[in-house]
Amino acid sequence: MSKGRIMVVEDEYILAQGIITQLEALGYEITSHRTSGEQAVQAVEKELPDLVLMDIVMPGLYDGIEAAEKIRKKISIPIVFLTAYSDDETLERAKAAEPFGYLLKPFTERELYIGIEMALHKDKAEKDPIRSWNRAPSVEDFDPDLL
């Protein structure tokens, strides 16, 4: 039984194949390998993966951060960024896309596994109506126009 269905969005073919091999060995099902943000945005609603692993720097109309923002507007799927970039500007842009994780390349198979499992767990917890109902309200829960 699959631990989850994952779309891999990575423009470097060799790296993508290594990631896919690791994910399959860990028990995940790969819905597809996409090489651009545009491909990912177009395919996500058809494939409905449980999680998207998204490279940040890719050629094309939009990079991984822009693709993640478009995907999150279409459908609520957790996204974990994969990147070699840890500069403040990239980190701030990535945070705005509200990812469920941020893995720096190169990463180990264990780091990949933990990043995915934490993202899937967080997504499940956020979608659980009982957990959502029982959690304490935060400032974000209130509409400022009603106060």
N, CA, C and O atoms as a GROMACS GRO file, in nm:
protein
  588
    1MET      N    1   0.084  -0.119   0.000
    1MET     CA    2   0.000   0.000   0.000
    1MET      C    3   0.088   0.125   0.000
    1MET      O    4   0.188   0.132   0.072
    2SER      N    5   0.051   0.222  -0.081
    2SER     CA    6   0.126   0.347  -0.095
    2SER      C    7   0.110   0.434   0.029
    2SER      O    8   0.002   0.441   0.088
    3LYS      N    9   0.218   0.500   0.068
    3LYS     CA   10   0.213   0.595   0.179
    3LYS      C   11   0.156   0.728   0.135
    3LYS      O   12   0.118   0.811   0.219
    4GLY      N   13   0.149   0.750   0.005
    4GLY     CA   14   0.098   0.876  -0.047
    4GLY      C   15   0.137   0.890  -0.193
    4GLY      O   16   0.231   0.827  -0.241
    5ARG      N   17   0.062   0.975  -0.262
    5ARG     CA   18   0.086   1.000  -0.404
    5ARG      C   19   0.156   1.134  -0.420
    5ARG      O   20   0.108   1.236  -0.370
    6ILE      N   21   0.269   1.133  -0.489
    6ILE     CA   22   0.352   1.253  -0.497
    6ILE      C   23   0.382   1.291  -0.642
    6ILE      O   24   0.419   1.206  -0.723
    7MET      N   25   0.366   1.420  -0.672
    7MET     CA   26   0.410   1.476  -0.800
    7MET      C   27   0.548   1.538  -0.777
    7MET      O   28   0.566   1.617  -0.684
    8VAL      N   29   0.643   1.502  -0.861
    8VAL     CA   30   0.778   1.557  -0.852
    8VAL      C   31   0.795   1.660  -0.963
    8VAL      O   32   0.778   1.630  -1.081
    9VAL      N   33   0.829   1.784  -0.924
    9VAL     CA   34   0.850   1.891  -1.020
    9VAL      C   35   0.995   1.935  -1.009
    9VAL      O   36   1.033   2.009  -0.918
   10GLU      N   37   1.076   1.888  -1.102
   10GLU     CA   38   1.221   1.910  -1.101
   10GLU      C   39   1.270   1.910  -1.244
   10GLU      O   40   1.246   1.814  -1.318
   11ASP      N   41   1.339   2.018  -1.286
   11ASP     CA   42   1.383   2.028  -1.425
   11ASP      C   43   1.511   1.949  -1.454
   11ASP      O   44   1.538   1.919  -1.570
   12GLU      N   45   1.589   1.915  -1.353
   12GLU     CA   46   1.711   1.838  -1.375
   12GLU      C   47   1.676   1.689  -1.375
   12GLU      O   48   1.644   1.632  -1.271
   13TYR      N   49   1.682   1.628  -1.494
   13TYR     CA   50   1.634   1.490  -1.512
   13TYR      C   51   1.704   1.390  -1.420
   13TYR      O   52   1.636   1.310  -1.356
   14ILE      N   53   1.835   1.394  -1.411
   14ILE     CA   54   1.910   1.297  -1.329
   14ILE      C   55   1.870   1.310  -1.182
   14ILE      O   56   1.846   1.210  -1.115
   15LEU      N   57   1.862   1.433  -1.133
   15LEU     CA   58   1.822   1.457  -0.995
   15LEU      C   59   1.679   1.407  -0.972
   15LEU      O   60   1.652   1.342  -0.870
   16ALA      N   61   1.589   1.437  -1.064
   16ALA     CA   62   1.450   1.392  -1.052
   16ALA      C   63   1.442   1.240  -1.046
   16ALA      O   64   1.366   1.186  -0.964
   17GLN      N   65   1.518   1.172  -1.130
   17GLN     CA   66   1.514   1.025  -1.130
   17GLN      C   67   1.565   0.970  -0.997
   17GLN      O   68   1.512   0.870  -0.947
   18GLY      N   69   1.668   1.033  -0.941
   18GLY     CA   70   1.717   0.991  -0.809
   18GLY      C   71   1.612   1.009  -0.701
   18GLY      O   72   1.595   0.922  -0.616
   19ILE      N   73   1.543   1.122  -0.704
   19ILE     CA   74   1.436   1.148  -0.606
   19ILE      C   75   1.324   1.047  -0.622
   19ILE      O   76   1.273   0.992  -0.524
   20ILE      N   77   1.285   1.022  -0.745
   20ILE     CA   78   1.177   0.927  -0.771
   20ILE      C   79   1.214   0.788  -0.721
   20ILE      O   80   1.131   0.720  -0.661
   21THR      N   81   1.336   0.746  -0.746
   21THR     CA   82   1.382   0.616  -0.699
   21THR      C   83   1.376   0.608  -0.547
   21THR      O   84   1.331   0.508  -0.491
   22GLN      N   85   1.420   0.715  -0.480
   22GLN     CA   86   1.415   0.718  -0.334
   22GLN      C   87   1.271   0.712  -0.283
   22GLN      O   88   1.240   0.638  -0.190
   23LEU      N   89   1.184   0.789  -0.346
   23LEU     CA   90   1.044   0.793  -0.302
   23LEU      C   91   0.976   0.657  -0.320
   23LEU      O   92   0.903   0.612  -0.232
   24GLU      N   93   1.001   0.594  -0.432
   24GLU     CA   94   0.941   0.462  -0.456
   24GLU      C   95   0.994   0.360  -0.355
   24GLU      O   96   0.918   0.276  -0.307
   25ALA      N   97   1.122   0.367  -0.323
   25ALA     CA   98   1.180   0.276  -0.223
   25ALA      C   99   1.119   0.300  -0.085
   25ALA      O  100   1.110   0.208  -0.004
   26LEU      N  101   1.077   0.423  -0.059
   26LEU     CA  102   1.014   0.457   0.068
   26LEU      C  103   0.864   0.423   0.071
   26LEU      O  104   0.800   0.437   0.175
   27GLY      N  105   0.810   0.378  -0.041
   27GLY     CA  106   0.670   0.336  -0.045
   27GLY      C  107   0.572   0.437  -0.099
   27GLY      O  108   0.451   0.417  -0.087
   28TYR      N  109   0.620   0.545  -0.160
   28TYR     CA  110   0.531   0.646  -0.218
   28TYR      C  111   0.504   0.613  -0.363
   28TYR      O  112   0.586   0.552  -0.432
   29GLU      N  113   0.388   0.654  -0.410
   29GLU     CA  114   0.352   0.640  -0.551
   29GLU      C  115   0.380   0.774  -0.619
   29GLU      O  116   0.346   0.879  -0.564
   30ILE      N  117   0.441   0.771  -0.735
   30ILE     CA  118   0.470   0.893  -0.810
   30ILE      C  119   0.359   0.912  -0.913
   30ILE      O  120   0.338   0.827  -0.999
   31THR      N  121   0.289   1.024  -0.904
   31THR     CA  122   0.183   1.051  -1.002
   31THR      C  123   0.243   1.094  -1.134
   31THR      O  124   0.194   1.056  -1.241
   32SER      N  125   0.352   1.174  -1.128
   32SER     CA  126   0.421   1.215  -1.249
   32SER      C  127   0.548   1.290  -1.213
   32SER      O  128   0.569   1.331  -1.098
   33HIS      N  129   0.631   1.308  -1.315
   33HIS     CA  130   0.750   1.394  -1.304
   33HIS      C  131   0.727   1.506  -1.403
   33HIS      O  132   0.713   1.482  -1.523
   34ARG      N  133   0.725   1.628  -1.354
   34ARG     CA  134   0.707   1.747  -1.438
   34ARG      C  135   0.835   1.828  -1.436
   34ARG      O  136   0.906   1.831  -1.336
   35THR      N  137   0.864   1.894  -1.547
   35THR     CA  138   0.990   1.969  -1.557
   35THR      C  139   0.972   2.120  -1.558
   35THR      O  140   1.069   2.194  -1.574
   36SER      N  141   0.850   2.168  -1.540
   36SER     CA  142   0.826   2.312  -1.533
   36SER      C  143   0.706   2.341  -1.445
   36SER      O  144   0.621   2.256  -1.421
   37GLY      N  145   0.704   2.464  -1.397
   37GLY     CA  146   0.591   2.507  -1.316
   37GLY      C  147   0.460   2.503  -1.393
   37GLY      O  148   0.356   2.467  -1.338
   38GLU      N  149   0.466   2.539  -1.521
   38GLU     CA  150   0.345   2.538  -1.603
   38GLU      C  151   0.287   2.397  -1.614
   38GLU      O  152   0.166   2.378  -1.600
   39GLN      N  153   0.374   2.300  -1.637
   39GLN     CA  154   0.328   2.161  -1.646
   39GLN      C  155   0.262   2.117  -1.515
   39GLN      O  156   0.158   2.050  -1.518
   40ALA      N  157   0.321   2.153  -1.404
   40ALA     CA  158   0.266   2.114  -1.274
   40ALA      C  159   0.128   2.176  -1.251
   40ALA      O  160   0.035   2.107  -1.208
   41VAL      N  161   0.115   2.304  -1.281
   41VAL     CA  162  -0.013   2.373  -1.261
   41VAL      C  163  -0.122   2.309  -1.348
   41VAL      O  164  -0.235   2.292  -1.303
   42GLN      N  165  -0.087   2.276  -1.472
   42GLN     CA  166  -0.184   2.215  -1.563
   42GLN      C  167  -0.225   2.074  -1.520
   42GLN      O  168  -0.340   2.035  -1.539
   43ALA      N  169  -0.132   1.998  -1.464
   43ALA     CA  170  -0.157   1.857  -1.434
   43ALA      C  171  -0.214   1.830  -1.295
   43ALA      O  172  -0.273   1.724  -1.273
   44VAL      N  173  -0.197   1.921  -1.203
   44VAL     CA  174  -0.228   1.892  -1.063
   44VAL      C  175  -0.375   1.855  -1.039
   44VAL      O  176  -0.403   1.766  -0.959
   45GLU      N  177  -0.468   1.921  -1.105
   45GLU     CA  178  -0.610   1.891  -1.084
   45GLU      C  179  -0.650   1.757  -1.144
   45GLU      O  180  -0.743   1.693  -1.094
   46LYS      N  181  -0.582   1.713  -1.248
   46LYS     CA  182  -0.611   1.582  -1.308
   46LYS      C  183  -0.554   1.469  -1.222
   46LYS      O  184  -0.619   1.367  -1.200
   47GLU      N  185  -0.432   1.490  -1.173
   47GLU     CA  186  -0.362   1.385  -1.099
   47GLU      C  187  -0.400   1.378  -0.952
   47GLU      O  188  -0.398   1.270  -0.893
   48LEU      N  189  -0.434   1.490  -0.893
   48LEU     CA  190  -0.467   1.501  -0.752
   48LEU      C  191  -0.368   1.428  -0.661
   48LEU      O  192  -0.406   1.336  -0.589
   49PRO      N  193  -0.242   1.469  -0.665
   49PRO     CA  194  -0.145   1.406  -0.575
   49PRO      C  195  -0.173   1.446  -0.431
   49PRO      O  196  -0.243   1.544  -0.405
   50ASP      N  197  -0.119   1.369  -0.338
   50ASP     CA  198  -0.132   1.405  -0.196
   50ASP      C  199  -0.033   1.514  -0.158
   50ASP      O  200  -0.053   1.585  -0.060
   51LEU      N  201   0.074   1.528  -0.239
   51LEU     CA  202   0.179   1.624  -0.210
   51LEU      C  203   0.256   1.654  -0.338
   51LEU      O  204   0.268   1.569  -0.426
   52VAL      N  205   0.307   1.777  -0.347
   52VAL     CA  206   0.391   1.816  -0.460
   52VAL      C  207   0.529   1.851  -0.407
   52VAL      O  208   0.543   1.936  -0.318
   53LEU      N  209   0.632   1.786  -0.461
   53LEU     CA  210   0.771   1.824  -0.434
   53LEU      C  211   0.810   1.919  -0.546
   53LEU      O  212   0.810   1.880  -0.662
   54MET      N  213   0.843   2.042  -0.512
   54MET     CA  214   0.861   2.147  -0.612
   54MET      C  215   0.999   2.211  -0.604
   54MET      O  216   1.036   2.269  -0.503
   55ASP      N  217   1.075   2.200  -0.713
   55ASP     CA  218   1.200   2.274  -0.724
   55ASP      C  219   1.163   2.422  -0.736
   55ASP      O  220   1.058   2.455  -0.791
   56ILE      N  221   1.246   2.509  -0.685
   56ILE     CA  222   1.216   2.652  -0.691
   56ILE      C  223   1.264   2.714  -0.821
   56ILE      O  224   1.190   2.787  -0.886
   57VAL      N  225   1.386   2.687  -0.860
   57VAL     CA  226   1.443   2.751  -0.978
   57VAL      C  227   1.427   2.657  -1.098
   57VAL      O  228   1.491   2.552  -1.106
   58MET      N  229   1.340   2.699  -1.190
   58MET     CA  230   1.313   2.621  -1.310
   58MET      C  231   1.292   2.717  -1.427
   58MET      O  232   1.249   2.831  -1.408
   59PRO      N  233   1.324   2.670  -1.547
   59PRO     CA  234   1.298   2.755  -1.664
   59PRO      C  235   1.148   2.761  -1.693
   59PRO      O  236   1.072   2.675  -1.649
   60GLY      N  237   1.109   2.862  -1.766
   60GLY     CA  238   0.969   2.869  -1.806
   60GLY      C  239   0.903   2.998  -1.764
   60GLY      O  240   0.967   3.091  -1.716
   61LEU      N  241   0.774   3.000  -1.784
   61LEU     CA  242   0.693   3.118  -1.757
   61LEU      C  243   0.697   3.159  -1.610
   61LEU      O  244   0.708   3.277  -1.578
   62TYR      N  245   0.688   3.060  -1.520
   62TYR     CA  246   0.700   3.091  -1.378
   62TYR      C  247   0.784   2.986  -1.306
   62TYR      O  248   0.789   2.870  -1.345
   63ASP      N  249   0.850   3.033  -1.201
   63ASP     CA  250   0.935   2.943  -1.124
   63ASP      C  251   0.850   2.860  -1.028
   63ASP      O  252   0.728   2.868  -1.028
   64GLY      N  253   0.917   2.781  -0.945
   64GLY     CA  254   0.846   2.693  -0.854
   64GLY      C  255   0.762   2.764  -0.751
   64GLY      O  256   0.656   2.715  -0.712
   65ILE      N  257   0.806   2.881  -0.708
   65ILE     CA  258   0.728   2.956  -0.609
   65ILE      C  259   0.598   3.006  -0.672
   65ILE      O  260   0.491   2.994  -0.613
   66GLU      N  261   0.609   3.062  -0.791
   66GLU     CA  262   0.488   3.109  -0.860
   66GLU      C  263   0.395   2.993  -0.892
   66GLU      O  264   0.273   3.006  -0.879
   67ALA      N  265   0.451   2.880  -0.933
   67ALA     CA  266   0.369   2.762  -0.962
   67ALA      C  267   0.299   2.714  -0.835
   67ALA      O  268   0.182   2.676  -0.840
   68ALA      N  269   0.370   2.714  -0.723
   68ALA     CA  270   0.311   2.671  -0.596
   68ALA      C  271   0.194   2.762  -0.558
   68ALA      O  272   0.090   2.714  -0.513
   69GLU      N  273   0.210   2.892  -0.576
   69GLU     CA  274   0.101   2.985  -0.545
   69GLU      C  275  -0.021   2.956  -0.632
   69GLU      O  276  -0.134   2.958  -0.582
   70LYS      N  277   0.000   2.930  -0.760
   70LYS     CA  278  -0.111   2.900  -0.850
   70LYS      C  279  -0.179   2.768  -0.813
   70LYS      O  280  -0.301   2.758  -0.816
   71ILE      N  281  -0.100   2.669  -0.777
   71ILE     CA  282  -0.156   2.539  -0.737
   71ILE      C  283  -0.238   2.555  -0.610
   71ILE      O  284  -0.349   2.503  -0.602
   72ARG      N  285  -0.186   2.627  -0.511
   72ARG     CA  286  -0.256   2.643  -0.384
   72ARG      C  287  -0.387   2.722  -0.402
   72ARG      O  288  -0.480   2.704  -0.324
   73LYS      N  289  -0.394   2.809  -0.504
   73LYS     CA  290  -0.519   2.881  -0.532
   73LYS      C  291  -0.622   2.787  -0.594
   73LYS      O  292  -0.743   2.804  -0.574
   74LYS      N  293  -0.575   2.689  -0.670
   74LYS     CA  294  -0.665   2.594  -0.737
   74LYS      C  295  -0.715   2.486  -0.643
   74LYS      O  296  -0.833   2.453  -0.642
   75ILE      N  297  -0.623   2.431  -0.564
   75ILE     CA  298  -0.654   2.312  -0.486
   75ILE      C  299  -0.566   2.307  -0.362
   75ILE      O  300  -0.450   2.350  -0.367
   76SER      N  301  -0.618   2.258  -0.255
   76SER     CA  302  -0.543   2.253  -0.130
   76SER      C  303  -0.457   2.126  -0.124
   76SER      O  304  -0.500   2.021  -0.077
   77ILE      N  305  -0.335   2.139  -0.173
   77ILE     CA  306  -0.239   2.029  -0.173
   77ILE      C  307  -0.111   2.080  -0.109
   77ILE      O  308  -0.063   2.188  -0.145
   78PRO      N  309  -0.054   2.005  -0.016
   78PRO     CA  310   0.071   2.050   0.044
   78PRO      C  311   0.185   2.049  -0.057
   78PRO      O  312   0.196   1.960  -0.140
   79ILE      N  313   0.269   2.151  -0.046
   79ILE     CA  314   0.385   2.164  -0.134
   79ILE      C  315   0.510   2.173  -0.048
   79ILE      O  316   0.516   2.250   0.048
   80VAL      N  317   0.609   2.094  -0.085
   80VAL     CA  318   0.740   2.099  -0.020
   80VAL      C  319   0.839   2.145  -0.124
   80VAL      O  320   0.853   2.084  -0.230
   81PHE      N  321   0.909   2.254  -0.094
   81PHE     CA  322   1.009   2.305  -0.188
   81PHE      C  323   1.140   2.228  -0.175
   81PHE      O  324   1.181   2.191  -0.065
   82LEU      N  325   1.203   2.206  -0.288
   82LEU     CA  326   1.337   2.148  -0.297
   82LEU      C  327   1.423   2.254  -0.363
   82LEU      O  328   1.391   2.299  -0.473
   83THR      N  329   1.532   2.294  -0.299
   83THR     CA  330   1.612   2.400  -0.358
   83THR      C  331   1.755   2.400  -0.304
   83THR      O  332   1.782   2.348  -0.196
   84ALA      N  333   1.842   2.458  -0.381
   84ALA     CA  334   1.980   2.479  -0.337
   84ALA      C  335   1.995   2.620  -0.283
   84ALA      O  336   2.104   2.657  -0.240
   85TYR      N  337   1.889   2.699  -0.284
   85TYR     CA  338   1.894   2.839  -0.245
   85TYR      C  339   1.845   2.861  -0.103
   85TYR      O  340   1.735   2.819  -0.067
   86SER      N  341   1.928   2.926  -0.023
   86SER     CA  342   1.889   2.955   0.114
   86SER      C  343   1.904   3.102   0.148
   86SER      O  344   1.904   3.140   0.265
   87ASP      N  345   1.917   3.186   0.045
   87ASP     CA  346   1.929   3.330   0.069
   87ASP      C  347   1.797   3.387   0.121
   87ASP      O  348   1.690   3.328   0.100
   88ASP      N  349   1.805   3.499   0.188
   88ASP     CA  350   1.687   3.559   0.252
   88ASP      C  351   1.577   3.594   0.152
   88ASP      O  352   1.459   3.575   0.181
   89GLU      N  353   1.614   3.645   0.036
   89GLU     CA  354   1.514   3.685  -0.063
   89GLU      C  355   1.433   3.565  -0.110
   89GLU      O  356   1.310   3.571  -0.116
   90THR      N  357   1.501   3.456  -0.143
   90THR     CA  358   1.431   3.335  -0.187
   90THR      C  359   1.345   3.280  -0.074
   90THR      O  360   1.231   3.239  -0.097
   91LEU      N  361   1.399   3.278   0.046
   91LEU     CA  362   1.325   3.228   0.161
   91LEU      C  363   1.198   3.310   0.184
   91LEU      O  364   1.092   3.253   0.211
   92GLU      N  365   1.207   3.441   0.175
   92GLU     CA  366   1.088   3.526   0.196
   92GLU      C  367   0.984   3.502   0.087
   92GLU      O  368   0.864   3.494   0.116
   93ARG      N  369   1.029   3.489  -0.038
   93ARG     CA  370   0.935   3.460  -0.147
   93ARG      C  371   0.868   3.325  -0.124
   93ARG      O  372   0.748   3.310  -0.144
   94ALA      N  373   0.947   3.227  -0.082
   94ALA     CA  374   0.894   3.092  -0.059
   94ALA      C  375   0.793   3.094   0.056
   94ALA      O  376   0.688   3.029   0.046
   95LYS      N  377   0.822   3.166   0.162
   95LYS     CA  378   0.730   3.172   0.275
   95LYS      C  379   0.594   3.227   0.233
   95LYS      O  380   0.491   3.183   0.284
   96ALA      N  381   0.593   3.322   0.142
   96ALA     CA  382   0.468   3.381   0.096
   96ALA      C  383   0.379   3.279   0.025
   96ALA      O  384   0.257   3.295   0.020
   97ALA      N  385   0.439   3.174  -0.029
   97ALA     CA  386   0.362   3.069  -0.098
   97ALA      C  387   0.306   2.966   0.000
   97ALA      O  388   0.234   2.874  -0.040
   98GLU      N  389   0.338   2.980   0.129
   98GLU     CA  390   0.290   2.893   0.235
   98GLU      C  391   0.318   2.744   0.210
   98GLU      O  392   0.225   2.663   0.208
   99PRO      N  393   0.445   2.710   0.190
   99PRO     CA  394   0.478   2.569   0.169
   99PRO      C  395   0.466   2.491   0.300
   99PRO      O  396   0.462   2.549   0.408
  100PHE      N  397   0.459   2.360   0.287
  100PHE     CA  398   0.455   2.273   0.404
  100PHE      C  399   0.595   2.226   0.440
  100PHE      O  400   0.613   2.153   0.538
  101GLY      N  401   0.695   2.268   0.363
  101GLY     CA  402   0.832   2.232   0.392
  101GLY      C  403   0.927   2.297   0.294
  101GLY      O  404   0.887   2.349   0.190
  102TYR      N  405   1.057   2.293   0.331
  102TYR     CA  406   1.162   2.357   0.251
  102TYR      C  407   1.287   2.274   0.272
  102TYR      O  408   1.350   2.283   0.377
  103LEU      N  409   1.324   2.193   0.173
  103LEU     CA  410   1.441   2.107   0.184
  103LEU      C  411   1.554   2.162   0.099
  103LEU      O  412   1.538   2.191  -0.019
  104LEU      N  413   1.670   2.176   0.162
  104LEU     CA  414   1.788   2.225   0.091
  104LEU      C  415   1.863   2.109   0.026
  104LEU      O  416   1.890   2.007   0.088
  105LYS      N  417   1.895   2.128  -0.102
  105LYS     CA  418   1.975   2.030  -0.174
  105LYS      C  419   2.122   2.049  -0.137
  105LYS      O  420   2.163   2.163  -0.117
  106PRO      N  421   2.199   1.947  -0.127
  106PRO     CA  422   2.159   1.806  -0.134
  106PRO      C  423   2.099   1.763  -0.001
  106PRO      O  424   2.142   1.809   0.105
  107PHE      N  425   2.002   1.675  -0.006
  107PHE     CA  426   1.938   1.623   0.114
  107PHE      C  427   1.952   1.472   0.114
  107PHE      O  428   1.971   1.409   0.009
  108THR      N  429   1.943   1.414   0.231
  108THR     CA  430   1.951   1.269   0.243
  108THR      C  431   1.812   1.208   0.222
  108THR      O  432   1.711   1.279   0.225
  109GLU      N  433   1.809   1.079   0.201
  109GLU     CA  434   1.682   1.010   0.187
  109GLU      C  435   1.600   1.026   0.315
  109GLU      O  436   1.478   1.041   0.309
  110ARG      N  437   1.666   1.023   0.428
  110ARG     CA  438   1.596   1.038   0.558
  110ARG      C  439   1.536   1.178   0.571
  110ARG      O  440   1.422   1.193   0.616
  111GLU      N  441   1.610   1.280   0.531
  111GLU     CA  442   1.557   1.417   0.536
  111GLU      C  443   1.437   1.432   0.443
  111GLU      O  444   1.339   1.499   0.478
  112LEU      N  445   1.444   1.371   0.325
  112LEU     CA  446   1.333   1.374   0.231
  112LEU      C  447   1.210   1.307   0.292
  112LEU      O  448   1.100   1.361   0.287
  113TYR      N  449   1.230   1.191   0.350
  113TYR     CA  450   1.121   1.115   0.413
  113TYR      C  451   1.056   1.196   0.526
  113TYR      O  452   0.934   1.206   0.533
  114ILE      N  453   1.139   1.252   0.612
  114ILE     CA  454   1.085   1.328   0.725
  114ILE      C  455   1.010   1.452   0.676
  114ILE      O  456   0.903   1.483   0.728
  115GLY      N  457   1.064   1.522   0.578
  115GLY     CA  458   0.998   1.640   0.523
  115GLY      C  459   0.861   1.606   0.464
  115GLY      O  460   0.764   1.680   0.485
  116ILE      N  461   0.854   1.496   0.393
  116ILE     CA  462   0.726   1.454   0.332
  116ILE      C  463   0.627   1.410   0.439
  116ILE      O  464   0.511   1.450   0.437
  117GLU      N  465   0.673   1.328   0.533
  117GLU     CA  466   0.582   1.280   0.637
  117GLU      C  467   0.526   1.393   0.722
  117GLU      O  468   0.408   1.392   0.757
  118MET      N  469   0.611   1.490   0.756
  118MET     CA  470   0.562   1.604   0.835
  118MET      C  471   0.460   1.685   0.756
  118MET      O  472   0.359   1.728   0.812
  119ALA      N  473   0.484   1.705   0.628
  119ALA     CA  474   0.391   1.781   0.544
  119ALA      C  475   0.258   1.707   0.531
  119ALA      O  476   0.152   1.769   0.542
  120LEU      N  477   0.262   1.577   0.508
  120LEU     CA  478   0.139   1.499   0.496
  120LEU      C  479   0.062   1.498   0.628
  120LEU      O  480  -0.061   1.508   0.628
  121HIS      N  481   0.134   1.487   0.738
  121HIS     CA  482   0.069   1.488   0.870
  121HIS      C  483   0.002   1.623   0.896
  121HIS      O  484  -0.112   1.629   0.941
  122LYS      N  485   0.073   1.731   0.868
  122LYS     CA  486   0.017   1.864   0.889
  122LYS      C  487  -0.106   1.886   0.802
  122LYS      O  488  -0.206   1.943   0.848
  123ASP      N  489  -0.100   1.842   0.678
  123ASP     CA  490  -0.213   1.856   0.588
  123ASP      C  491  -0.335   1.779   0.640
  123ASP      O  492  -0.447   1.831   0.641
  124LYS      N  493  -0.312   1.658   0.684
  124LYS     CA  494  -0.421   1.576   0.738
  124LYS      C  495  -0.480   1.640   0.863
  124LYS      O  496  -0.602   1.643   0.880
  125ALA      N  497  -0.394   1.691   0.951
  125ALA     CA  498  -0.441   1.754   1.074
  125ALA      C  499  -0.524   1.879   1.044
  125ALA      O  500  -0.625   1.904   1.110
  126GLU      N  501  -0.481   1.957   0.946
  126GLU     CA  502  -0.554   2.079   0.912
  126GLU      C  503  -0.689   2.049   0.848
  126GLU      O  504  -0.783   2.128   0.860
  127LYS      N  505  -0.699   1.936   0.780
  127LYS     CA  506  -0.824   1.900   0.714
  127LYS      C  507  -0.918   1.820   0.802
  127LYS      O  508  -1.033   1.797   0.764
  128ASP      N  509  -0.873   1.777   0.919
  128ASP     CA  510  -0.953   1.698   1.012
  128ASP      C  511  -1.053   1.792   1.081
  128ASP      O  512  -1.012   1.880   1.156
  129PRO      N  513  -1.184   1.774   1.056
  129PRO     CA  514  -1.282   1.867   1.113
  129PRO      C  515  -1.286   1.865   1.265
  129PRO      O  516  -1.312   1.969   1.327
  130ILE      N  517  -1.261   1.751   1.326
  130ILE     CA  518  -1.263   1.746   1.473
  130ILE      C  519  -1.145   1.823   1.529
  130ILE      O  520  -1.162   1.899   1.624
  131ARG      N  521  -1.027   1.805   1.472
  131ARG     CA  522  -0.910   1.880   1.518
  131ARG      C  523  -0.929   2.029   1.495
  131ARG      O  524  -0.896   2.110   1.581
  132SER      N  525  -0.983   2.064   1.379
  132SER     CA  526  -1.006   2.206   1.348
  132SER      C  527  -1.106   2.266   1.446
  132SER      O  528  -1.090   2.381   1.488
  133TRP      N  529  -1.208   2.190   1.480
  133TRP     CA  530  -1.312   2.239   1.569
  133TRP      C  531  -1.260   2.257   1.711
  133TRP      O  532  -1.298   2.353   1.779
  134ASN      N  533  -1.175   2.166   1.756
  134ASN     CA  534  -1.128   2.169   1.895
  134ASN      C  535  -1.009   2.260   1.921
  134ASN      O  536  -0.976   2.285   2.037
  135ARG      N  537  -0.944   2.309   1.818
  135ARG     CA  538  -0.826   2.392   1.844
  135ARG      C  539  -0.870   2.530   1.890
  135ARG      O  540  -0.978   2.579   1.856
  136ALA      N  541  -0.785   2.592   1.967
  136ALA     CA  542  -0.813   2.727   2.017
  136ALA      C  543  -0.809   2.826   1.901
  136ALA      O  544  -0.723   2.814   1.814
  137PRO      N  545  -0.900   2.922   1.898
  137PRO     CA  546  -0.897   3.020   1.789
  137PRO      C  547  -0.773   3.109   1.798
  137PRO      O  548  -0.721   3.136   1.906
  138SER      N  549  -0.729   3.152   1.683
  138SER     CA  550  -0.616   3.244   1.678
  138SER      C  551  -0.662   3.376   1.618
  138SER      O  552  -0.778   3.388   1.576
  139VAL      N  553  -0.576   3.473   1.614
  139VAL     CA  554  -0.609   3.604   1.560
  139VAL      C  555  -0.656   3.592   1.416
  139VAL      O  556  -0.746   3.664   1.373
  140GLU      N  557  -0.594   3.500   1.339
  140GLU     CA  558  -0.630   3.483   1.198
  140GLU      C  559  -0.773   3.433   1.178
  140GLU      O  560  -0.829   3.446   1.069
  141ASP      N  561  -0.833   3.375   1.283
  141ASP     CA  562  -0.969   3.322   1.273
  141ASP      C  563  -1.076   3.430   1.273
  141ASP      O  564  -1.191   3.403   1.240
  142PHE      N  565  -1.040   3.550   1.310
  142PHE     CA  566  -1.139   3.656   1.324
  142PHE      C  567  -1.133   3.752   1.205
  142PHE      O  568  -1.025   3.791   1.161
  143ASP      N  569  -1.248   3.788   1.156
  143ASP     CA  570  -1.258   3.885   1.049
  143ASP      C  571  -1.247   4.024   1.109
  143ASP      O  572  -1.332   4.064   1.188
  144PRO      N  573  -1.142   4.101   1.073
  144PRO     CA  574  -1.124   4.233   1.133
  144PRO      C  575  -1.240   4.329   1.105
  144PRO      O  576  -1.262   4.423   1.180
  145ASP      N  577  -1.313   4.304   0.995
  145ASP     CA  578  -1.426   4.392   0.962
  145ASP      C  579  -1.544   4.373   1.059
  145ASP      O  580  -1.630   4.460   1.071
  146LEU      N  581  -1.547   4.259   1.127
  146LEU     CA  582  -1.656   4.232   1.220
  146LEU      C  583  -1.626   4.279   1.362
  146LEU      O  584  -1.716   4.281   1.447
  147LEU      N  585  -1.502   4.317   1.387
  147LEU     CA  586  -1.465   4.359   1.523
  147LEU      C  587  -1.497   4.503   1.549
  147LEU      O  588  -1.472   4.554   1.658
   0.00000   0.00000   0.00000
